[in-house]
Amino acid sequence: MIDDNAREQRSGWRRNNTGRDFELYSGDGFQPASDIGSTEDCNMIGEVIVVGDLKLRENAALDEYNRLGERMYDIVSRLPGFVSVKSFKAEDGEELTLFRFASEEALEAWRNHPDHVKTMKRGHAEFYASGFLQICKVIREVGPFEHA
């Protein structure tokens, strides 16, 4: 959790108090993660969406896991073709993370990034008990639309 003094001194992407979603901090405060990466007025056809459901080990070092997660986000968010990342938690406790990339090439650049490859190996060895990733391509889109 970022204290008030740190908020005044730092800006950029930070984890919110869930430890999973990212928020954008500018001098005016935090923007909810749900408002970041809006799909309004954009064509998502051809985008690649990675659905991740990764379960942490009971004894996983959460501080180190979160530190690595922030480092990976700092890298991926600078890569051309990265669109967004958001996490969602269901009432039953299942947690999904959605990564959006503009193209398969953008995803491959991230998948093969040397720091990401090294961190993925470490994640499987130290942090994850189980999980899956599904790689999906947007083939059709409806909306955006509004109802009065």
Beta strands, then each sheet from edge to edge (+ up, - down):
strand 1: 12-15
strand 2: 22-26
strand 3: 29-31
strand 4: 48-56
strand 5: 82-89
strand 6: 95-101
strand 7: 128-137
sheet 1: 1+ 2- 3+
sheet 2: 5+ 6- 4+ 7-
end
